[in-house]
Amino acid sequence: MPIVPSSEDVNVFHTNSDKDSSTQALHHTLGIKPTQASPGNHTHNGVDSPFIKFSDIEGGWMNVDGGEPWTIYAPIPALDGGGI
């Protein structure tokens, strides 16, 4: 039968975790910093997540790291500028 750690031991494990230490960390808090995970309700308004400008969009792809076009990260299937 496996040993079940106490709640105190579990708290110590989490206190000493790799939380937000890098993008490769196993544990992340929610937030806007580069090593944090984005919450599901983020809006890219510059407050709850990085601001996205239309100039960041190249040929239907978003250049999220500010690098060259071949470093594009994710496709955007459709973009509706609405009343802009």
Secondary structure, DSSP 8 states (H G I E B T S, - for coil): ------HHHHHHHHHTS-TTSSTT-S---BSSSTTSB--TT---SSSSS----GGGEETTEE-TTS--GGG--EE-S----TT-
